[in-house]
Amino acid sequence: MAATAVAQKAPAKKAKPTSFFWEATAKTGERKKGEMEASESAVVEAKLRSMGLTPDKIRQRNAFDDFMAMAGGGVTGKDILIFTRQFSTMIDAGLPLVQCMEILGSQADNPAFQKVIYAVKNKVEAGSTFADALKDHPKVFDELYVQLCAAGEMGGILDTILNRLAAYREKNEKLKRKVKSALNYPMIVLFVGIGVVAALLLKVVPVFAKMFADFGSALPAPTQFFVDASAWLQLYYIHIAVAIASVVFGFKYTYENPKGRKFIDKVALKVPLVGDLIRKVAVARFTRTLGTMISSGVPIMDALEVTAKTSGNRTIEEAIYHVRAKIAEGKNIAGPLSETKVFPSMVVQMIGVGEATGAMDGMLNKIADFYDDEVDTGVAGLTSLIEPVMMVFLGGVVGGFLISMYLPIFTIASAIK
């Protein structure tokens, strides 16, 4: 009896929310699908009907779905850009924040990002601010994104801030694509060249070497070089592979170490041609980020801290922290910038003018636009320089190989005559 009484008094356990995939038809006949968190499928069905949708299929998320989401990769910059642009439009149209998140979550194509959106929505529904909810996902929404959204919420201009964020990310993604296009081409050509040379030495040269051995005469120097290189590669190819892997992992380990990264970033800025391009990219990113944050109402000290963390280069980061420390002492921004010897004098002078006229954000954005064009020019110049060098390298290696392999045959043919 006592046990029964205790059992009767025990409160019923609340069903834990889980994810459900759904497919539904809108009144217009359009087919829609998405993911929604709820305690049971009946709740999902009721919510869909309240949104004017006719449910067609509702299925609970399982372990295989989680595996496929992880296999599909993480959240990309393009995902965040589209989300920010659409979110800004909805907020501007007067839709409630939670409803915006529900709609955007249901329309997200990336399952990993969809899960993040629903997690943010659930925390906002529980009473959290939007910015605090974003903080739980630092790998998706960086500190810049969170800080600007917090400023937008406090000032009641979240739609304006999201518009600025979308414009900032569009230009930032464009800048990344430019740099990648400059680096990808030579790397691809280099790897193809190495692969071709390795295939020739491991597969083709041994056939010629066997044939030349039957000649019983000394080989020309170029031919002997390739035959010796082939024999050496066949003997030590495992050691070479291990050495290359060791160098790659060693570089990665060094770069992940604070002191190692500081050294590599410092050297990178001094590399001819490439160093100048890295500096231009860093200046464009610094001015664009700082200009966006100042125009959004973020205090200069907070803006500089976020800008330093997103600079992408440890030398640039330390320079920005130096400027931040000097401003805390009561100095202006142009003087400390000049002391760092990292930023071009033109940038320092223009920032000084912007500071004096009270138009710092506008001046920073003008500098960013100018250096975006400079990066364009730098990428085009670097590509035009690298292309002929790579072509000469590949042509020289393959051509030299063909000539050296046929030299003994030409020598024998002339001797017969």
C-alpha positions in Angstrom: 0.0 0.0 0.0 2.8 2.4 1.0 4.7 1.6 -2.1 1.6 2.2 -4.2 1.0 5.6 -2.5 4.6 6.7 -3.2 4.2 5.6 -6.8 0.9 7.5 -7.2 2.5 10.7 -5.8 5.6 10.5 -8.1 5.3 13.0 -10.8 5.1 11.8 -14.4 8.3 12.2 -16.3 8.2 14.9 -19.0 9.0 13.5 -22.5 12.4 14.6 -23.6 12.3 16.6 -26.9 13.7 14.9 -29.9 14.2 15.7 -33.6 11.7 14.8 -36.3 12.1 15.1 -40.0 9.0 16.2 -41.8 7.6 16.6 -45.3 4.5 18.7 -46.0 2.5 20.4 -48.7 1.7 24.1 -48.6 -1.6 25.6 -49.7 0.1 26.6 -53.0 0.9 23.0 -53.7 4.6 23.5 -53.0 6.4 20.6 -51.3 8.4 21.5 -48.2 10.6 19.6 -45.8 12.6 20.2 -42.7 13.5 19.2 -39.1 11.7 20.1 -35.9 12.2 19.3 -32.2 9.2 18.1 -30.2 8.2 15.6 -27.6 6.2 13.4 -30.1 5.2 13.3 -33.7 1.7 14.6 -32.9 3.1 17.9 -31.7 5.1 18.2 -35.0 1.9 17.5 -37.0 -0.1 20.2 -35.0 2.7 22.8 -35.5 2.8 22.1 -39.2 -1.0 22.6 -39.5 -0.7 25.8 -37.6 1.8 27.0 -40.2 -0.7 26.2 -43.0 1.1 23.0 -44.1 -0.5 19.6 -44.7 1.8 16.9 -43.2 2.8 14.1 -45.6 5.5 12.3 -43.7 7.0 12.6 -40.2 10.0 10.5 -39.1 12.1 10.6 -35.9 15.8 11.3 -36.3 18.0 8.3 -35.7 21.7 7.5 -35.3 22.2 7.0 -39.1 21.0 10.6 -39.7 23.5 11.9 -37.2 26.3 9.9 -39.0 25.3 11.2 -42.4 25.2 14.8 -41.0 28.8 14.4 -39.7 29.9 12.7 -43.0 28.5 15.6 -44.9 30.9 18.1 -43.3 30.4 21.1 -41.1 28.8 24.5 -41.6 30.3 26.5 -44.5 30.7 30.2 -44.9 28.1 30.1 -47.6 25.5 28.6 -45.2 26.1 31.4 -42.7 25.9 34.0 -45.4 22.6 32.8 -46.8 21.2 32.4 -43.3 22.2 36.0 -42.3 20.8 37.6 -45.4 17.5 35.7 -45.1 17.3 36.4 -41.4 17.8 40.1 -41.9 15.0 40.2 -44.5 12.6 38.5 -42.2 13.4 40.6 -39.1 13.0 43.7 -41.3 9.6 42.5 -42.4 8.5 42.3 -38.7 8.5 38.6 -38.1 9.2 37.4 -34.5 12.7 36.2 -34.0 11.6 32.6 -32.9 9.4 32.3 -36.0 12.3 33.4 -38.2 14.5 30.7 -36.7 11.8 28.1 -37.2 11.4 28.9 -40.9 15.1 29.2 -41.6 15.7 25.9 -39.7 13.1 24.1 -41.8 14.6 25.4 -45.0 18.3 24.7 -44.2 19.8 22.2 -46.6 22.8 21.4 -44.4 21.7 19.0 -41.6 24.5 20.1 -39.3 23.6 23.8 -39.7 19.9 22.9 -39.3 20.6 21.4 -35.9 22.5 24.5 -34.8 19.6 26.8 -35.9 17.1 24.7 -33.9 19.4 24.7 -30.8 19.6 28.5 -31.0 15.9 28.8 -31.4 15.2 26.6 -28.4 17.5 28.6 -26.2 15.8 31.9 -27.3 12.4 30.3 -26.5 13.7 29.5 -23.1 14.4 33.2 -22.4 18.0 33.7 -23.6 19.0 36.6 -25.8 19.9 35.8 -29.4 23.6 36.7 -28.9 23.9 34.5 -25.8 22.3 31.6 -27.8 24.9 32.1 -30.6 27.8 31.9 -28.1 27.0 28.2 -27.6 28.2 27.5 -31.1 31.6 29.3 -31.5 32.7 27.0 -34.4 29.7 28.3 -36.4 29.2 31.9 -35.2 32.5 33.6 -34.4 33.1 36.3 -31.8 32.6 39.1 -34.4 29.1 37.7 -35.3 28.1 37.4 -31.7 29.4 40.9 -30.7 27.6 42.6 -33.6 24.3 40.7 -32.9 24.6 41.7 -29.2 25.0 45.4 -30.3 22.0 45.1 -32.6 19.8 43.6 -29.9 20.8 46.3 -27.4 20.2 49.1 -30.0 17.0 47.6 -31.5 18.6 47.5 -34.9 19.2 43.8 -35.4 18.0 43.9 -39.0 20.5 46.6 -39.8 23.3 44.7 -38.1 22.5 41.5 -39.9 22.6 43.4 -43.2 26.0 44.7 -42.4 27.1 41.2 -41.3 25.9 39.8 -44.6 27.7 42.5 -46.6 30.9 41.9 -44.5 30.8 38.1 -45.0 30.1 38.5 -48.7 33.2 40.6 -49.1 35.2 38.4 -46.8 34.3 35.2 -48.7 35.2 37.0 -51.9 38.6 37.8 -50.5 39.2 34.2 -49.4 38.3 33.0 -52.9 40.8 35.3 -54.4 43.6 34.1 -52.2 42.7 30.4 -52.7 42.6 30.9 -56.5 46.2 32.3 -56.3 47.4 29.4 -54.2 45.4 26.4 -55.5 46.7 26.6 -59.1 50.4 26.3 -58.4 49.8 23.7 -55.7 47.8 21.5 -58.1 50.4 21.9 -60.9 53.2 21.1 -58.4 51.5 17.9 -57.1 50.7 16.8 -60.7 54.3 17.4 -61.7 55.6 15.4 -58.7 53.1 12.6 -59.5 54.2 12.5 -63.2 57.9 12.4 -62.3 57.3 9.7 -59.7 55.3 7.6 -62.2 58.0 8.0 -64.8 60.8 7.0 -62.5 59.0 4.1 -60.9 57.2 2.6 -64.0 58.8 3.8 -67.2 62.5 4.2 -66.5 62.9 0.6 -65.2 61.7 -0.7 -68.6 64.3 1.5 -70.5 67.0 0.6 -67.9 66.5 -3.1 -68.7 66.7 -2.5 -72.4 69.8 -0.3 -72.0 71.5 -3.0 -69.9 71.5 -5.3 -73.0 73.4 -2.7 -75.0 76.5 -3.3 -72.9 77.8 0.2 -73.4 78.1 3.3 -71.2 75.0 5.5 -71.1 75.0 9.2 -71.7 75.2 11.3 -68.5 71.5 12.5 -68.6 70.3 9.0 -69.2 72.5 7.6 -66.4 71.1 10.3 -64.1 67.5 9.2 -64.6 68.4 5.5 -64.3 70.2 6.1 -61.0 67.3 8.3 -59.7 64.8 5.6 -60.6 66.9 2.9 -58.8 67.3 5.2 -55.7 63.5 6.0 -55.6 62.6 2.3 -55.9 64.9 1.6 -53.0 63.9 4.4 -50.7 60.3 5.4 -51.7 59.0 4.3 -48.3 61.6 6.4 -46.5 60.8 9.4 -48.7 57.0 9.0 -48.0 57.7 8.9 -44.2 60.0 11.9 -44.5 57.3 14.0 -46.4 54.7 12.9 -43.8 57.0 13.9 -41.0 57.6 17.4 -42.5 53.8 17.9 -43.0 53.0 16.9 -39.4 56.0 18.7 -38.1 54.8 21.9 -39.8 51.3 21.4 -38.5 52.5 20.8 -35.0 54.8 23.9 -35.1 52.0 26.1 -36.5 49.6 25.0 -33.7 52.2 25.9 -31.1 52.0 29.7 -30.2 55.7 30.3 -30.6 56.0 28.3 -33.8 53.0 30.1 -35.3 54.4 33.5 -34.4 57.7 32.6 -36.2 56.0 31.2 -39.3 53.6 34.2 -39.6 56.5 36.6 -39.2 58.5 34.8 -41.9 55.5 34.6 -44.2 55.2 38.4 -44.3 58.8 38.6 -45.5 58.5 36.1 -48.3 58.9 37.9 -51.7 55.6 38.5 -53.6 53.6 36.2 -51.3 54.4 38.2 -48.2 53.2 41.4 -49.8 49.9 39.7 -50.8 49.4 38.3 -47.2 50.0 41.8 -45.8 47.4 43.3 -48.2 44.8 40.6 -47.2 45.5 41.3 -43.5 45.0 45.0 -44.0 41.8 44.6 -45.9 40.4 42.2 -43.2 41.6 44.5 -40.4 40.0 47.6 -41.8 36.8 45.9 -42.9 36.2 44.2 -39.6 37.0 47.3 -37.5 34.9 49.5 -39.7 31.9 47.2 -39.5 32.1 46.9 -35.7 32.6 50.7 -35.1 29.7 51.6 -37.4 27.5 49.0 -35.5 28.1 50.7 -32.2 30.7 48.3 -30.7 33.1 50.1 -28.3 36.6 50.6 -29.9 38.3 48.4 -27.2 36.0 45.5 -27.8 36.2 46.0 -31.6 40.0 45.9 -31.5 40.1 42.7 -29.5 37.8 40.9 -31.9 39.7 42.3 -34.9 43.0 41.0 -33.4 41.5 37.5 -32.9 40.2 37.4 -36.5 43.3 38.9 -38.2 44.6 35.5 -39.3 48.3 36.4 -38.7 50.0 36.4 -35.2 52.3 39.3 -36.1 49.3 41.4 -37.2 47.4 40.2 -34.1 50.2 41.4 -31.7 50.3 44.7 -33.5 46.6 45.3 -33.0 46.9 44.3 -29.3 49.7 46.9 -29.0 47.4 49.6 -30.5 44.6 48.5 -28.1 46.9 48.8 -25.0 48.1 52.3 -26.1 44.5 53.5 -26.6 43.7 52.3 -23.1 46.5 54.6 -21.9 44.7 57.5 -23.6 46.5 57.7 -27.0 44.9 57.9 -30.4 44.9 55.0 -32.9 47.1 56.4 -35.6 50.2 56.9 -33.5 50.4 53.3 -32.1 49.6 51.9 -35.5 52.6 53.7 -36.9 54.8 52.3 -34.1 54.1 48.7 -35.0 55.8 49.0 -38.5 53.3 46.4 -39.7 50.7 48.6 -41.5 51.6 50.7 -44.6 52.0 54.4 -43.9 49.1 55.3 -46.2 46.8 53.2 -44.1 48.0 54.9 -40.9 47.6 58.4 -42.4 44.1 57.7 -43.7 43.0 56.2 -40.3 44.5 59.4 -38.7 42.4 61.6 -41.0 39.3 59.5 -40.2 39.9 59.8 -36.5 40.4 63.5 -36.7 37.2 64.1 -38.8 35.0 61.7 -36.8 34.4 59.5 -39.8 36.6 56.5 -38.8 34.1 53.8 -39.9 33.7 55.3 -43.4 37.5 55.8 -43.8 38.2 52.2 -42.7 35.7 50.8 -45.3 37.3 52.9 -48.0 40.7 51.5 -47.1 39.2 48.0 -47.1 37.8 48.6 -50.6 41.1 49.9 -51.9 43.0 46.9 -50.5 40.4 44.5 -51.9 41.4 45.9 -55.4 45.1 45.6 -54.4 44.6 42.0 -53.6 42.9 41.5 -57.0 45.9 43.0 -58.7 48.3 41.1 -56.5 46.6 37.7 -57.2 46.5 38.4 -61.0 50.2 39.4 -60.9 51.2 36.3 -58.9 49.2 34.0 -61.1 50.7 35.5 -64.3 54.2 35.0 -62.8 53.6 31.4 -61.5 51.9 30.0 -64.6 54.9 30.3 -67.0 57.3 29.1 -64.3 55.2 26.0 -63.7 54.8 25.3 -67.4 58.6 25.6 -67.9 59.2 23.3 -64.9 56.8 20.6 -66.2 57.9 21.0 -69.8 61.6 20.9 -68.8 61.2 17.7 -66.6 59.1 15.8 -69.1 61.1 17.0 -72.1 64.4 16.3 -70.4 63.2 12.8 -69.5 62.2 12.0 -73.1 65.4 13.2 -74.6 67.6 11.4 -72.0 65.7 8.1 -72.6 66.1 8.3 -76.4 69.8 9.5 -76.4 71.3 5.9 -76.2 69.0 4.8 -79.0 70.1 7.7 -81.2 73.8 7.0 -80.3 73.5 3.3 -81.3 71.7 4.3 -84.6 74.5 6.7 -85.5 77.1 4.1 -84.7 75.4 1.5 -87.0 75.5 4.0 -89.9 
